[in-house]
């Protein structure tokens, strides 16, 4: 049996039918009752942004946690960010690192970038330049412009990597193409 | 209805026939009306994005996601929720 043609492309602005968040929430809850991680994550987002519900970080955290524990990378990333910021939960850098690692190791680009930043200046964490370079490189390879710029800087100055002017120029150019010029 | 669904997939993915979103929609709809969940889901997805000869139609996308969702398909429930969040946007 052939697979479904699942197409869930990111939207761009189109015709003016307003969102119906009440109905969206009803159906996401039904899917969530069946343990569908994507919908758990989506309900988390609705609470985080206050879409169709009162903004509620504690509820958002709880929904992201459900999805994250099922291995859904987007939710692991957001859960890590909430632990990092102390939103909806007590601030906890160890847990922030754990969840960003979980998402980053599954290839989630935003988590790879966040992990680079955490290792760079995570306040309670000693800077670890090889780790910073490793995760910025992972995100840069997937097209993250800011990670490309930072990686260029690390190659330029030899932070966490062997100094390499060619690679520095390469990543600076990649970043500039995406609107992140060398500072 | 499985034969109808398989024929729709053949048109959608050009398996042995010339690719045609319009023909895919036609056969998805026949299977969908017989209650085939994956046909309902794929037809809804086609209407949500629009295809070659199949204009985007949020109303029909919602109708067919809902048909699958009411049969308890969690993926369709998720997609229906997402469609209500994003209707008016074009993919």
Interface residues (C-beta under 8 A of the other chain):
Chain A: X2 X4 X5 X6 X7 X8 X9 X10 X11 X12 X13 X14 X15 X16 X17 X18 X19 X20 X21 X23 X24 X25 X26 X27 X28 X30 X31 X34 X35 X36 X38 X39 X42 X46 X51
Chain B: X6 X9 X12 X13 X38 X41 X42 X45 X46 X48 X49 X58 X69 X72 X74 X75 X77 X78 X79 X80 X81 X82 X84 X85 X86 X87 X88 X89 X90 X91
